[in-house]
Amino acid sequence: MSDSPTVPDGFRKLPAKGESFFQVLGDLYGRDQADGTLLLAMRILPQHANRLGIPHGGMLATFADGALGINLNRLRGPEIPIVTVNLSLDYLSSAKVGDWLEAHVTPRKLGKQLAFGDCVLMVGERAVLRATGVFSAVANRKGVDLSDG
């Protein structure tokens, strides 16, 4: 599906990096923010929906978790990768197929071992999901590039 005509101004398609679970979301877009974060966005597609026809909660959780990890890793420096150790979610409203979904990340603390942040998934001015995450630095044993591009 080519949705480039409906991608808002300022967003660029992000390259897929290697094989990862995050790629099940499909095409992801990003826009650099003045605070150093990357505003991630995606179009909600039919394959993201549950049997009720709304985006599956697990898909929304995956998007929020990935947006947090990418941004906190980006701000800390990708030399030492981080992994999720806690993710708390509040589902605030539903979205629908065709919606443009943005992940607004606010870093809270970037320590040597732990990083903390918040993410709100938005459709326009409406909050769909609120997430808080804690991430821990890990040894990069495979030499994998975990930066966002």
Backbone as JSON Lines, residues from 0, in Angstrom:
{"i":0,"aa":"M","n":[0.84,-1.18,0.0],"ca":[0.0,0.0,0.0],"c":[0.88,1.23,0.0]}
{"i":1,"aa":"S","n":[0.71,2.12,-0.94],"ca":[1.46,3.35,-1.0],"c":[0.61,4.46,-0.4]}
{"i":2,"aa":"D","n":[1.03,4.93,0.78],"ca":[0.25,5.99,1.4],"c":[1.02,7.31,1.42]}
{"i":3,"aa":"S","n":[2.04,7.43,0.58],"ca":[2.85,8.64,0.58],"c":[2.03,9.91,0.32]}
{"i":4,"aa":"P","n":[0.95,9.89,-0.49],"ca":[0.2,11.14,-0.66],"c":[-0.48,11.59,0.64]}
{"i":5,"aa":"T","n":[-0.68,10.69,1.59],"ca":[-1.38,11.06,2.81],"c":[-0.44,11.19,4.0]}
{"i":6,"aa":"V","n":[0.86,11.2,3.75],"ca":[1.82,11.39,4.83],"c":[1.96,12.89,5.07]}
{"i":7,"aa":"P","n":[1.75,13.34,6.31],"ca":[1.85,14.78,6.58],"c":[3.22,15.35,6.28]}
{"i":8,"aa":"D","n":[3.25,16.63,5.97],"ca":[4.51,17.32,5.66],"c":[5.5,17.18,6.8]}
{"i":9,"aa":"G","n":[6.76,17.05,6.44],"ca":[7.83,16.99,7.41],"c":[8.22,15.59,7.84]}
{"i":10,"aa":"F","n":[7.4,14.59,7.52],"ca":[7.7,13.21,7.89],"c":[8.46,12.54,6.76]}
{"i":11,"aa":"R","n":[9.41,11.69,7.13],"ca":[10.15,10.89,6.15],"c":[9.95,9.42,6.5]}
{"i":12,"aa":"K","n":[9.95,8.59,5.47],"ca":[9.85,7.15,5.69],"c":[11.16,6.68,6.31]}
{"i":13,"aa":"L","n":[11.04,5.91,7.39],"ca":[12.23,5.39,8.05],"c":[12.64,4.07,7.42]}
{"i":14,"aa":"P","n":[13.93,3.87,7.22],"ca":[14.39,2.61,6.63],"c":[14.22,1.47,7.62]}
{"i":15,"aa":"A","n":[13.86,0.31,7.09],"ca":[13.8,-0.9,7.92],"c":[15.23,-1.34,8.19]}
{"i":16,"aa":"K","n":[15.51,-1.71,9.44],"ca":[16.86,-2.14,9.8],"c":[16.85,-3.6,10.18]}
{"i":17,"aa":"G","n":[17.43,-4.43,9.33],"ca":[17.54,-5.85,9.64],"c":[16.19,-6.51,9.83]}
{"i":18,"aa":"E","n":[16.22,-7.65,10.45],"ca":[15.0,-8.4,10.75],"c":[14.62,-8.12,12.2]}
{"i":19,"aa":"S","n":[13.44,-7.57,12.42],"ca":[13.01,-7.33,13.79],"c":[11.49,-7.42,13.87]}
{"i":20,"aa":"F","n":[11.02,-7.73,15.06],"ca":[9.58,-7.82,15.3],"c":[8.89,-6.5,15.0]}
{"i":21,"aa":"F","n":[9.58,-5.38,15.26],"ca":[9.01,-4.05,15.06],"c":[8.55,-3.84,13.62]}
{"i":22,"aa":"Q","n":[9.13,-4.59,12.68],"ca":[8.76,-4.44,11.27],"c":[7.34,-4.93,10.96]}
{"i":23,"aa":"V","n":[6.73,-5.69,11.88],"ca":[5.35,-6.12,11.63],"c":[4.4,-4.93,11.57]}
{"i":24,"aa":"L","n":[4.82,-3.78,12.08],"ca":[3.98,-2.59,12.03],"c":[3.86,-2.03,10.62]}
{"i":25,"aa":"G","n":[4.78,-2.38,9.75],"ca":[4.76,-1.84,8.39],"c":[5.58,-0.58,8.29]}
{"i":26,"aa":"D","n":[5.22,0.27,7.35],"ca":[5.98,1.5,7.11],"c":[5.87,2.44,8.31]}
{"i":27,"aa":"L","n":[7.02,2.91,8.76],"ca":[7.08,3.88,9.84],"c":[7.69,5.16,9.31]}
{"i":28,"aa":"Y","n":[7.26,6.26,9.88],"ca":[7.71,7.58,9.45],"c":[8.25,8.33,10.65]}
{"i":29,"aa":"G","n":[9.12,9.3,10.4],"ca":[9.68,10.07,11.49],"c":[9.86,11.52,11.12]}
{"i":30,"aa":"R","n":[9.83,12.34,12.16],"ca":[10.1,13.76,12.01],"c":[10.93,14.18,13.23]}
{"i":31,"aa":"D","n":[12.1,14.76,12.96],"ca":[12.96,15.22,14.04],"c":[12.31,16.39,14.76]}
{"i":32,"aa":"Q","n":[12.41,16.36,16.09],"ca":[11.84,17.39,16.94],"c":[12.97,18.27,17.49]}
{"i":33,"aa":"A","n":[12.64,19.48,17.88],"ca":[13.62,20.43,18.41],"c":[14.3,19.92,19.68]}
{"i":34,"aa":"D","n":[13.6,19.07,20.45],"ca":[14.17,18.57,21.7],"c":[15.08,17.36,21.51]}
{"i":35,"aa":"G","n":[15.31,16.96,20.26],"ca":[16.19,15.83,19.97],"c":[15.46,14.51,19.83]}
{"i":36,"aa":"T","n":[14.16,14.49,20.11],"ca":[13.4,13.25,19.94],"c":[12.98,13.1,18.48]}
{"i":37,"aa":"L","n":[12.58,11.9,18.16],"ca":[12.06,11.58,16.83],"c":[10.58,11.29,16.99]}
{"i":38,"aa":"L","n":[9.73,12.07,16.36],"ca":[8.3,11.83,16.38],"c":[8.03,10.71,15.39]}
{"i":39,"aa":"L","n":[7.7,9.52,15.9],"ca":[7.39,8.38,15.04],"c":[5.91,8.39,14.7]}
{"i":40,"aa":"A","n":[5.58,7.93,13.51],"ca":[4.2,7.9,13.07],"c":[3.97,6.74,12.12]}
{"i":41,"aa":"M","n":[2.72,6.35,12.0],"ca":[2.34,5.27,11.1],"c":[0.87,5.43,10.72]}
{"i":42,"aa":"R","n":[0.51,4.82,9.63],"ca":[-0.88,4.74,9.21],"c":[-1.45,3.43,9.75]}
{"i":43,"aa":"I","n":[-2.59,3.47,10.4],"ca":[-3.23,2.25,10.9],"c":[-3.88,1.53,9.71]}
{"i":44,"aa":"L","n":[-3.45,0.29,9.49],"ca":[-3.88,-0.51,8.35],"c":[-4.83,-1.62,8.81]}
{"i":45,"aa":"P","n":[-5.54,-2.24,7.89],"ca":[-6.47,-3.32,8.27],"c":[-5.8,-4.44,9.06]}
{"i":46,"aa":"Q","n":[-4.56,-4.78,8.75],"ca":[-3.88,-5.86,9.48],"c":[-3.56,-5.5,10.93]}
{"i":47,"aa":"H","n":[-3.72,-4.25,11.31],"ca":[-3.49,-3.83,12.69],"c":[-4.75,-3.97,13.55]}
{"i":48,"aa":"A","n":[-5.88,-4.28,12.94],"ca":[-7.15,-4.3,13.65],"c":[-7.44,-5.66,14.3]}
{"i":49,"aa":"N","n":[-8.2,-5.6,15.37],"ca":[-8.68,-6.83,16.02],"c":[-10.04,-7.19,15.43]}
{"i":50,"aa":"R","n":[-10.73,-8.15,16.05],"ca":[-12.04,-8.59,15.52],"c":[-13.12,-7.52,15.63]}
{"i":51,"aa":"L","n":[-12.89,-6.51,16.44],"ca":[-13.85,-5.4,16.55],"c":[-13.63,-4.33,15.48]}
{"i":52,"aa":"G","n":[-12.53,-4.49,14.72],"ca":[-12.24,-3.53,13.67],"c":[-11.46,-2.31,14.14]}
{"i":53,"aa":"I","n":[-10.97,-2.35,15.37],"ca":[-10.15,-1.26,15.89],"c":[-8.73,-1.76,16.1]}
{"i":54,"aa":"P","n":[-7.75,-0.88,16.2],"ca":[-6.37,-1.33,16.36],"c":[-6.21,-2.23,17.59]}
{"i":55,"aa":"H","n":[-5.52,-3.32,17.41],"ca":[-5.27,-4.28,18.48],"c":[-4.41,-3.62,19.56]}
{"i":56,"aa":"G","n":[-4.75,-3.86,20.81],"ca":[-3.99,-3.28,21.92],"c":[-2.53,-3.67,21.9]}
{"i":57,"aa":"G","n":[-2.24,-4.88,21.47],"ca":[-0.85,-5.33,21.4],"c":[-0.06,-4.57,20.34]}
{"i":58,"aa":"M","n":[-0.72,-4.22,19.25],"ca":[-0.07,-3.43,18.21],"c":[0.24,-2.04,18.75]}
{"i":59,"aa":"L","n":[-0.7,-1.44,19.46],"ca":[-0.48,-0.11,20.04],"c":[0.65,-0.16,21.06]}
{"i":60,"aa":"A","n":[0.67,-1.22,21.88],"ca":[1.73,-1.39,22.88],"c":[3.09,-1.53,22.19]}
{"i":61,"aa":"T","n":[3.15,-2.29,21.12],"ca":[4.4,-2.47,20.37],"c":[4.9,-1.13,19.83]}
{"i":62,"aa":"F","n":[4.0,-0.35,19.28],"ca":[4.39,0.95,18.72],"c":[4.91,1.88,19.81]}
{"i":63,"aa":"A","n":[4.21,1.94,20.94],"ca":[4.64,2.81,22.05],"c":[5.99,2.34,22.61]}
{"i":64,"aa":"D","n":[6.13,1.04,22.82],"ca":[7.38,0.48,23.34],"c":[8.54,0.79,22.4]}
{"i":65,"aa":"G","n":[8.34,0.6,21.12],"ca":[9.38,0.89,20.14],"c":[9.73,2.36,20.09]}
{"i":66,"aa":"A","n":[8.73,3.22,20.14],"ca":[8.98,4.67,20.1],"c":[9.78,5.11,21.32]}
{"i":67,"aa":"L","n":[9.42,4.58,22.49],"ca":[10.18,4.89,23.7],"c":[11.62,4.4,23.57]}
{"i":68,"aa":"G","n":[11.8,3.14,23.2],"ca":[13.14,2.58,23.1],"c":[14.01,3.31,22.1]}
{"i":69,"aa":"I","n":[13.46,3.6,20.94],"ca":[14.23,4.3,19.9],"c":[14.66,5.67,20.41]}
{"i":70,"aa":"N","n":[13.73,6.4,21.02],"ca":[14.06,7.75,21.46],"c":[15.01,7.78,22.65]}
{"i":71,"aa":"L","n":[14.78,6.94,23.63],"ca":[15.68,6.93,24.79],"c":[17.07,6.47,24.39]}
{"i":72,"aa":"N","n":[17.15,5.48,23.51],"ca":[18.44,5.01,23.02],"c":[19.13,6.1,22.21]}
{"i":73,"aa":"R","n":[18.37,6.79,21.39],"ca":[18.91,7.87,20.57],"c":[19.5,8.98,21.45]}
{"i":74,"aa":"L","n":[18.81,9.35,22.51],"ca":[19.26,10.43,23.37],"c":[20.42,10.02,24.27]}
{"i":75,"aa":"R","n":[20.46,8.76,24.67],"ca":[21.56,8.26,25.51],"c":[22.81,8.02,24.68]}
{"i":76,"aa":"G","n":[22.62,7.71,23.43],"ca":[23.74,7.32,22.57],"c":[23.64,5.84,22.3]}
{"i":77,"aa":"P","n":[23.66,5.44,21.03],"ca":[23.41,4.03,20.67],"c":[24.57,3.08,20.97]}
{"i":78,"aa":"E","n":[25.67,3.57,21.56],"ca":[26.82,2.69,21.82],"c":[26.44,1.55,22.76]}
{"i":79,"aa":"I","n":[25.59,1.82,23.72],"ca":[25.15,0.8,24.68],"c":[23.64,0.64,24.5]}
{"i":80,"aa":"P","n":[23.19,-0.46,23.9],"ca":[21.77,-0.64,23.65],"c":[20.97,-0.79,24.95]}
{"i":81,"aa":"I","n":[19.68,-0.51,24.85],"ca":[18.79,-0.63,25.99],"c":[17.63,-1.55,25.65]}
{"i":82,"aa":"V","n":[17.08,-2.18,26.68],"ca":[15.91,-3.04,26.52],"c":[14.86,-2.65,27.54]}
{"i":83,"aa":"T","n":[13.62,-2.96,27.23],"ca":[12.51,-2.65,28.11],"c":[12.55,-3.54,29.34]}
{"i":84,"aa":"V","n":[12.44,-2.92,30.52],"ca":[12.32,-3.7,31.76],"c":[10.96,-3.48,32.4]}
{"i":85,"aa":"N","n":[10.27,-2.4,32.03],"ca":[8.9,-2.18,32.51],"c":[8.18,-1.3,31.51]}
{"i":86,"aa":"L","n":[6.94,-1.67,31.21],"ca":[6.1,-0.86,30.33],"c":[4.7,-0.86,30.93]}
{"i":87,"aa":"S","n":[4.2,0.31,31.26],"ca":[2.85,0.46,31.8],"c":[2.0,1.21,30.8]}
{"i":88,"aa":"L","n":[0.79,0.72,30.57],"ca":[-0.07,1.28,29.52],"c":[-1.44,1.64,30.06]}
{"i":89,"aa":"D","n":[-1.98,2.73,29.53],"ca":[-3.37,3.11,29.76],"c":[-3.98,3.34,28.38]}
{"i":90,"aa":"Y","n":[-5.01,2.57,28.07],"ca":[-5.72,2.76,26.81],"c":[-6.79,3.81,27.05]}
{"i":91,"aa":"L","n":[-6.69,4.94,26.34],"ca":[-7.52,6.1,26.63],"c":[-8.71,6.25,25.69]}
{"i":92,"aa":"S","n":[-8.54,5.88,24.44],"ca":[-9.63,5.93,23.46],"c":[-9.25,5.03,22.3]}
{"i":93,"aa":"S","n":[-10.18,4.79,21.42],"ca":[-9.87,3.91,20.29],"c":[-9.51,4.75,19.07]}
{"i":94,"aa":"A","n":[-8.88,4.08,18.14],"ca":[-8.56,4.67,16.85],"c":[-9.25,3.81,15.8]}
{"i":95,"aa":"K","n":[-9.05,4.12,14.54],"ca":[-9.67,3.31,13.49],"c":[-8.71,3.14,12.33]}
{"i":96,"aa":"V","n":[-8.99,2.16,11.52],"ca":[-8.2,1.91,10.32],"c":[-8.21,3.18,9.47]}
{"i":97,"aa":"G","n":[-7.04,3.54,9.0],"ca":[-6.88,4.74,8.19],"c":[-6.34,5.93,8.98]}
{"i":98,"aa":"D","n":[-6.42,5.88,10.31],"ca":[-5.93,6.99,11.13],"c":[-4.41,7.1,11.04]}
{"i":99,"aa":"W","n":[-3.92,8.33,11.13],"ca":[-2.49,8.63,11.23],"c":[-2.17,8.68,12.72]}
{"i":100,"aa":"L","n":[-1.31,7.78,13.18],"ca":[-1.0,7.61,14.59],"c":[0.41,8.12,14.87]}
{"i":101,"aa":"E","n":[0.56,9.03,15.82],"ca":[1.85,9.59,16.17],"c":[2.22,9.21,17.6]}
{"i":102,"aa":"A","n":[3.52,8.95,17.81],"ca":[4.05,8.59,19.12],"c":[4.88,9.75,19.66]}
{"i":103,"aa":"H","n":[4.32,10.46,20.62],"ca":[4.98,11.61,21.24],"c":[5.7,11.15,22.49]}
{"i":104,"aa":"V","n":[7.03,11.21,22.47],"ca":[7.85,10.7,23.57],"c":[8.44,11.85,24.36]}
{"i":105,"aa":"T","n":[8.36,11.72,25.69],"ca":[8.99,12.66,26.61],"c":[9.98,11.9,27.47]}
{"i":106,"aa":"P","n":[11.28,12.14,27.3],"ca":[12.25,11.5,28.17],"c":[12.13,12.08,29.58]}
{"i":107,"aa":"R","n":[12.24,11.22,30.6],"ca":[12.14,11.68,31.99],"c":[13.49,11.66,32.7]}
{"i":108,"aa":"K","n":[14.26,10.6,32.5],"ca":[15.59,10.52,33.11],"c":[16.44,9.58,32.27]}
{"i":109,"aa":"L","n":[17.65,10.02,31.96],"ca":[18.58,9.23,31.19],"c":[19.81,8.98,32.04]}
{"i":110,"aa":"G","n":[19.84,7.85,32.72],"ca":[20.97,7.5,33.56],"c":[21.93,6.58,32.84]}
{"i":111,"aa":"K","n":[23.01,6.24,33.52],"ca":[24.02,5.35,32.94],"c":[23.45,3.94,32.72]}
{"i":112,"aa":"Q","n":[22.66,3.45,33.68],"ca":[22.1,2.1,33.58],"c":[20.63,2.11,33.16]}
{"i":113,"aa":"L","n":[19.83,3.06,33.68],"ca":[18.4,3.07,33.42],"c":[17.98,4.35,32.71]}
{"i":114,"aa":"A","n":[16.95,4.23,31.88],"ca":[16.35,5.37,31.19],"c":[14.84,5.27,31.38]}
{"i":115,"aa":"F","n":[14.21,6.42,31.62],"ca":[12.78,6.49,31.89],"c":[12.13,7.45,30.9]}
{"i":116,"aa":"G","n":[10.94,7.13,30.44],"ca":[10.24,8.02,29.53],"c":[8.75,7.76,29.47]}
{"i":117,"aa":"D","n":[8.06,8.72,28.9],"ca":[6.62,8.63,28.69],"c":[6.34,8.73,27.2]}
{"i":118,"aa":"C","n":[5.25,8.11,26.78],"ca":[4.83,8.17,25.38],"c":[3.32,8.31,25.34]}
{"i":119,"aa":"V","n":[2.84,9.19,24.5],"ca":[1.4,9.31,24.26],"c":[1.19,9.08,22.77]}
{"i":120,"aa":"L","n":[0.35,8.09,22.43],"ca":[-0.03,7.87,21.04],"c":[-1.22,8.77,20.75]}
{"i":121,"aa":"M","n":[-1.11,9.54,19.68],"ca":[-2.12,10.54,19.35],"c":[-2.66,10.32,17.93]}
{"i":122,"aa":"V","n":[-3.95,10.54,17.78],"ca":[-4.59,10.68,16.47],"c":[-5.12,12.1,16.45]}
{"i":123,"aa":"G","n":[-4.45,12.96,15.71],"ca":[-4.8,14.37,15.76],"c":[-4.57,14.91,17.16]}
{"i":124,"aa":"E","n":[-5.57,15.49,17.75],"ca":[-5.48,16.04,19.11],"c":[-5.96,15.06,20.17]}
{"i":125,"aa":"R","n":[-6.34,13.85,19.76],"ca":[-6.92,12.87,20.68],"c":[-5.87,11.85,21.12]}
{"i":126,"aa":"A","n":[-5.73,11.7,22.44],"ca":[-4.82,10.71,23.0],"c":[-5.49,9.34,22.95]}
{"i":127,"aa":"V","n":[-4.79,8.36,22.4],"ca":[-5.28,6.99,22.27],"c":[-4.7,6.1,23.35]}
{"i":128,"aa":"L","n":[-3.42,6.3,23.68],"ca":[-2.73,5.45,24.65],"c":[-1.68,6.29,25.36]}
{"i":129,"aa":"R","n":[-1.52,6.02,26.65],"ca":[-0.44,6.63,27.44],"c":[0.43,5.49,27.95]}
{"i":130,"aa":"A","n":[1.74,5.64,27.79],"ca":[2.67,4.6,28.24],"c":[3.8,5.24,29.04]}
{"i":131,"aa":"T","n":[4.26,4.52,30.05],"ca":[5.48,4.88,30.75],"c":[6.41,3.69,30.66]}
{"i":132,"aa":"G","n":[7.68,3.96,30.44],"ca":[8.62,2.87,30.27],"c":[9.91,3.08,31.02]}
{"i":133,"aa":"V","n":[10.49,1.96,31.43],"ca":[11.8,1.93,32.04],"c":[12.65,0.99,31.19]}
{"i":134,"aa":"F","n":[13.84,1.44,30.82],"ca":[14.73,0.68,29.96],"c":[16.08,0.54,30.65]}
{"i":135,"aa":"S","n":[16.74,-0.59,30.41],"ca":[18.03,-0.86,31.03],"c":[19.09,-1.08,29.96]}
{"i":136,"aa":"A","n":[20.28,-0.57,30.24],"ca":[21.42,-0.79,29.35],"c":[21.82,-2.26,29.4]}
{"i":137,"aa":"V","n":[22.22,-2.8,28.26],"ca":[22.68,-4.19,28.17],"c":[23.94,-4.24,27.33]}
{"i":138,"aa":"A","n":[24.72,-5.27,27.55],"ca":[25.9,-5.48,26.72],"c":[25.45,-5.88,25.33]}
{"i":139,"aa":"N","n":[26.01,-5.27,24.31],"ca":[25.68,-5.57,22.93],"c":[26.59,-6.69,22.45]}
{"i":140,"aa":"R","n":[26.13,-7.91,22.61],"ca":[26.97,-9.08,22.3],"c":[27.03,-9.4,20.82]}
{"i":141,"aa":"K","n":[26.07,-8.94,20.03],"ca":[26.04,-9.29,18.62],"c":[26.61,-8.21,17.73]}
{"i":142,"aa":"G","n":[26.9,-7.04,18.27],"ca":[27.4,-5.95,17.45],"c":[26.33,-5.41,16.53]}
{"i":143,"aa":"V","n":[25.06,-5.45,16.94],"ca":[23.94,-5.01,16.13],"c":[23.79,-3.5,16.26]}
{"i":144,"aa":"D","n":[23.58,-2.81,15.12],"ca":[23.32,-1.38,15.12],"c":[21.87,-1.17,15.54]}
{"i":145,"aa":"L","n":[21.65,-0.6,16.7],"ca":[20.3,-0.4,17.22],"c":[19.83,1.04,17.07]}
{"i":146,"aa":"S","n":[20.58,1.88,16.39],"ca":[20.16,3.26,16.21],"c":[19.0,3.32,15.24]}
{"i":147,"aa":"D","n":[18.29,4.46,15.23],"ca":[17.1,4.58,14.4],"c":[17.39,4.97,12.97]}
{"i":148,"aa":"G","n":[18.58,5.24,12.62],"ca":[18.88,5.5,11.23],"c":[19.49,6.8,10.99]}
